[in-house]
Amino acid sequence: MAGKSQDGDFPAISHLTDIYFYSFAGYFILMNNVLIIDDEEKLRSLLSRIIRLEGFEILEADSGKAALKKLQQKDIDVILCDVKLPDSNGIELVKTIKENYPLVEIILLTAYGDIADGVQAMKNGAFDYIVKGDDNDRIIPLLHRAVEKVALVKRVQQLENRTGKKYSFESITGRSKPIQAAVELAQKVAVTQTPVLLLGETGTGKEVFAQAIHQASSRHKQSFVAINCSAFSKDLLESELFGHVAGAFTGAIKDKKGLFEEAHKGTIFLDEIGEMAIDLQAKLLRVLESGEFIKVGESKPNIVDVRIIAATNRELTTEIKNGHFREDLYYRLSVFQIKLPSLKERSGDIEALAKYFASLYAVKAINKKSIALSPDFVSALQHYTWPGNIRELKNVIERAVILSNGNELTTAELPLELRAFSSEPSSALSAFSLASAEKLHIQKVLNYTNGNKTETARLLNIGLTTLYRKIEEYKIG
């Protein structure tokens, strides 16, 4: 393909024919779009016929201007581009295309090999640079490699988009005023670098909020690292957070990076911050004030750039008065506080949350596209107090989906302690009535004894006959 010979034919046609047989024999894969840019119509036509047999859809352009117009009209995966074009230089065109269409891969074709041009082409973002005639047998394999790269990059981009959506504020279910107020505050602080302190009962979704804040921040492409401070002893937590050097303590056989290093340029989420030992709090304060920390067993400071989001279900002002939490650390962490409402405070969201978890577990647990919730099932959920908040609701729904034999969740799939809150006519008891409380208590004890009625009667300090009568009266299953 080195330029035309005297009789007008291309000296590389026989090589291109060889490529056709080679590719047809072993490389046939359905591909995407390839744009061929060359002012030689005969060469474009020849390349088009051969490459089309590979399963590509082919587009052609005879100039740089025409090529840019094609790119505006259609999604292109790979470009085969001649270096010498009537209106532009292919090497410079690579730079223009990559700036505007970064996912497109470009293979440059030239009649004469030039090392300097090849280096510049690669610097400008070309996938490869080949010589017509000499490198014809590389064209098809290069096309496949280029499209594989495009497919991989697109796949990564899709996963990143899914991850972003999964952990975005859009993923937070609920339209009640308390949750929307919390979301609004979180969205405002997310775009800053300010530390955030999330307050609220256990199970209210503090880590979900931390993830959403990170995802909406300028750090979203960097690491999000979470740790529960209550899950480690003081010494182990220090090593986990700040790392250690070999020999720092028994068993430290090699250097270890801490989570602050892992989260460099990203976000670290410190859950249950109120459980952190007070002398370890001093090291955390230093990170907040100067970005410095010292590994266990080391003396020189390390610099880190990390945004800190902390969370607690404790009343930290009380912990300060009791000498369990540093006041200066509290003020550094609580520059921006967000109180997450309990599920009881956002009862209007219970049905939507339950439906979301039901659809999630229907697919995961029983491979169903959807599963409905009966009115009595929803009523029981809405009248229950949910001391474990969203985490408890999630567990109840997962259990119900597993127990379900049909396409609808009913009160039969609820734990015994929730059934008393059902609005079924057969057990139409107010959730606040004495009878309802008695029914609930009997159910709890039956659950505790695994249905052993004799043991249940003993624990309740009532006769077995009385227990059977109450079971029948309250329709306890």
N, C-alpha and C positions, 0 to 999 in steps of 0.2 A: 504493500500500500504506500510505498514511498513516493509518490508523485507519478505522473503519467509517463509512460515510455514513448518512443517516437511514433509507434503505431497507434497510440491512444489507449492501449490496454494497461491494466495495473499489474505490475510484476508479482504482486502478492496474492492474486486470485486463487491460485492453487493451494496456498496455505490456508486461506479462508474456507475453501472446500473441505480441507482436512479438519478444520475446526468444527464444521457442521457435523461430520460423521462422528467425531470424538464426543461432541456435546450430546448428540442424539442418543449415543450408546449409553452414556452414563450420567449425564448431568441434567436431565430433564426435570425441572421443578417449575411449578407455576409461580411466576414472579409478578412484580408490579410494573411500574412505568419507567421506560428508559427513553431519554431524549438524546438524539444524535445531532450534534452541531457541526456542520461542515459545509463549505460552499461548493464542493464537488458533488453534483447530483448523482453521478454514477456510483461513487463510493458510498454515499448515504444509502442508496437503494440496495447495494450489495450487502452492507452491514445490516440493514433493516431486515432483509430476507433471512439472513443467518441467525440473527439474534431473536427474531420473532419465533423461530422454531424452538427456542429455549422456553417459550411460554410467556415472554415479555410482551407487553403492549408497547408499541414503538411510536414515538413522535419525532418529527424532523424539523430542523431549523437551518437556514442557510447563512445566518448572521447572528451576531451577539444580540442585536435589538430584537430580532424575531424570537430568539431563545428566551429572553426575559419576558416577552409577551406570552409565550407558551407556559412559562412557570407561573404566571399570574392566572392562567386559565385552568390549569390542571396540576394535581399533585404528582410531582416527579420524585422518583427514588434515586436513580443514578443517571448521570450525564456522561456521554462520550463526546469529548470536545476537541476539535482541531486547535492547534496553537495559533495558526495564522488564519485569521478571518478577515473578510473585506472591510469590516467596520470596527474591529477591535482586536486586541491581543488576548488569546485564550488564557494566558497566565494571569493577566489582570482581571479577566472576566471571572475567573475562579474566586478571587477575593470579593468581587461584587456579589456573586451568587451566594457565597457562604455567609456574608454579612446579612443577607435578607432571607436566605433559606438554609439555616445551619444544619438541617437534617439531611440535606441532599449530598450525595457523594459524587465526586467528579473525577473521571479518568481522562487525562489529557493525551492526545495523540499528536505526534509530530513526525515530519518526514526525516528530520535529522536530529540525532541525539545531541543534547547540549547539557553538560553537567550543571552549569550555572542556572540554566532555565529550569532544570529538574529540581534543584534545591529551592529555588524561589517558588516554584509551583507547590511544593510540599509545604513551604512556609505559609503560603496563601490558603492552604486547606485542602489541596488536591488529595484524593485517595491514592492515586498512583500516576506515573508518567511513563508512557511507553512509546517506542519508536515503531512507526508503521513499517511493515515488512519484516523487520527483525523480531518483533515481539508479538506477531499475530496470534500465536498459539497461547498467549497469555490472556487474550481479551475475554474469552468466555469464563475461565476460572476467576478472573478479576471481577467480572460482573457479579458472579455468584457471591464472592466474598464481600463485595460492596453492599449488595442487597441484604446479606446476612447481618452486616453491621447496622444498616438502616433499621432493619426489623428489631434488632436487639435494643437499639437506642429508643425506638418507639415503644417497645415493651416496657423498658425501664421508666419512660415518661408516663405511660399509662398507670404503672404501679405506683409511681410517685403521686399521680393525680388521685388515685384511689385512696392511698394512704392519707393524703391531704384532706380528702372529703371525709374519710372515716374519723379523723381526729379534729375536724373543723367544728366551728360553732354550729354549723348546720346539723351536725350529728347529735346535738343535745336536744332530746325530745322534750316537748312541753311548751305550752303557750300561756301558762298561768302567769300572773303579774310578778310573783316572787322570783321565779326562775328567769323570766325575761329581764327583770331588773339586774339580776346577777350577770346574765350574758352581756347586757349593755355595758356594764362596768368593765367586764373582762375584755371586751372588744376595744374599749378605749385605752386600756393600759397595755394591751398586747403589742401595739406598734411602738412602744417606748422600750427603754432598757431598765425600767424601774423594777426593783424586787417586789414580789407580790406575796401576801399572806392570805391563804384561803382558810376560812373558819367554817365550822359546821360539824354536825354530828357524824359519827362513823357511818359510812355507806351512802353519803349524799352526793358522791361523784366528784370529789376533789381532784383526783388524778385525771379524770376526763376533762375538767376545766383547765388543768395545767397543760395537758396535751394540746388543747384548743388554743390556748394563749401562745404556746410555742409555735404552733403551726401558722398562726396569723402574724408572727413576728418576722423581723428581718433575719432571724437565725434559723428559720424553718428548714433550711437545707443541711444544717449541721445536726449533731446528735442531741437527742432528748434522753436524759438518763434519770431514772427514778430509783429511790431507795427508801425503805421504811426504817426510820431511825429506832423504832421500838423492837426491831427484829434482831438486833445485835448488841453484844456487850460493849462497854465503853471502848476497850482496847481494840476489839475487832472492828467496831464502827470507825474508829480513827484510821485504821489501816485501809478499810474499804473506801473511805472518803478521800484520803490524802496519799495513799500508797505507802510502801516501805522499801527499804534497801536491804540487800542480802545481809544476814547476820544481825538484823535489828532486834530479833527476838528468836526464841527457840522455834524452829520450823521454818524460819524465813530463809530459804535456801537460795532464793534469787530475788532480784528487784521486781517490784510489782507497781504498775500504774494504778493510781487511785481513780475514783469516779470523777473527781474534778478535772483531772487530766483528760479522761475519756470525753468529758463534756465541753472541752475547750472550744470556744466560739459558739457553743450551743447553749442548752438550758439544763439545769439540774433541778430535780423536784425532790425536796426533802419532806417526806410525809411523816406525820407524828413527830414534828420538831420538838414538841414539849417533853418528849421522852429522852432527849439528848442530855448526857451528863454535863454538868455546869462547867467543868474545866475544859471540855471539848468545845463548848460554846465559844470560848475565847478564840480558838483557832478559826472557827467559822466567822467570827466577827472580823478577824484580820483579813480574811478573803473578801468580805464585803467592803471593807474600808480601803484596801490597797491592792487586791487581786493577788496577794502573796499567800503561800502556804509552805509548810515544811513537812517533808515525808518523815515517817517514823524511822528513827535511826540516822537521820541526816541533819546537817547543820545549816546548809545553804538554802536560801529561800527559792521557790519556784514561782513563776508568774503565770497566771491563768486568766482568761477572759471568759467568764461564765455568768449567765443570768440565773439568779436563784429565785425559785418559787417554793415557798414553804407552806405547810398545812398542819393544822392541829384541831383536835376536838376538845382540847382543854381551854380553860379560861386563863390565858397567859398572865394577865394582870394579877390574878390570885396567886399564880405560881411565882411571880416576882416577889410579892409580899411574903410568901413562905420561904423565899431564898432558893427556889429551885430553877429560876430562870433569870438570865442577865437582863437588866433593864435596858442597857445600851444596845444589846443585840435585838431586843424586842423592837426598839424604835427604828433600827436599821431595816429589819425585816418587814415592819408593818407600815412602811411608807404608803402602801396602797393595800387596803384590806377589802376582801370580798366575802360576805357572809352567804354561804349556800343554804337555802331553805331545806328543812326536813321534808320528807314525803307527806307528812301530816299537814304541813303548811301549804303544800301544793297538791291537795287531793284531787283537784280538777284534772291533773295530768296522769292520774293513775291508770285510767282506761287506755290512754294513748301509749303509755309505757308498757303496759301489759300486752297490748296488741303487737307492739314492736318486738318484745322478747318472745312472744308466742310464734311470730313469723320466723324469727331468727332460729329458734330451736326446732321448729317444725322441719326446716330444711336440714339442720345439723343432725338432729336426733332420729327423725323418722323419714327424712327425705320427702317431705310434702311441701308443695308450693305455698300453702296457706292453711291456717286453722282458725276457726271462729271461737268467740267467747260467748257463752250463754249469759243472758241478763242476770241470772242469780249468781253466776260466777263473778261477774263484774261488780254486782252489789256487795258481795262479801268482801271483795278487795277494797272497795271504796269505804266501807265502814270499819275496817280493821285499822289499828293505830300504827302499825309498821315501825316498831322500835329499831329495826335493823335497816330502815329506809330502803333506797333503791336496790342495794345489794340483797336484802331479804326478799324483795319482790321478784328480783331476777331469779333467785334460787327457787322460789315457790312456782314460778311459771315454768322453769326448766323441769322441775319434778312433775308438774301437771301434764306437760307435753309428753313426757316419757310414759306416764301412766295411762294416757288417753288411748282409747281404741278406735275412736272415730275422728271426725273432722271438726268437732266442737268440744271445747273445754267446759266441764260442768263442775258443780260443787263436789261431786264424788271424787274428783282428782285433787281437791284441796286438803291440806293438813287438817287434822281434827280441830285445832284451836281456831281455824278460820271459818269453819262451817257454821259456827254459831252466829256469824255476822251475815249469813245469807238471808235473802228476803223471800225464801220459799214459803208458800202458804202453810205448809205443814209444820213449819217452825218459825212462824211469824212473830218473832220476839224482838223487841227493841234492843239495839246494841247496848243501851244504857239501863235496861231493866234488871232487876234482881234475878229474875228467872234466867235471863240471858247469861248473866255472870255465873249462875250456878251450872248451867249447861256447859259453858266454856270450861269451867273448873273440872267438871266430870270428864269432859273430853280430854283435857290435858293429863289427868291422872290415868285414864284408860290408855292414852298414848304412852305414858311413862311405864306402865306395866305390860305393854304390848298386848293389850286386850284382855288381860287376866282379871276377870270380874271379881273373883274372891279376894285377890290382893287389892284390887281397887276399892272394894267395900271396906276392907280393913284400914287402908290408908285414909279413906274419907270418914272413917269412924261411924259408918251407918250399916244397917243390916243388908244382907245380900238381896232380900226380897225388895227392900226399898230401892236399891240400886237398879234392879231390873224394871221396877215401876217407873223410875225417872228416865231410864234409857228409852222406854216405850213412849213416855209422855213427851220427851224432847226430840223424839225421832233421831236418836243418836245412832249413826251407822257403824 
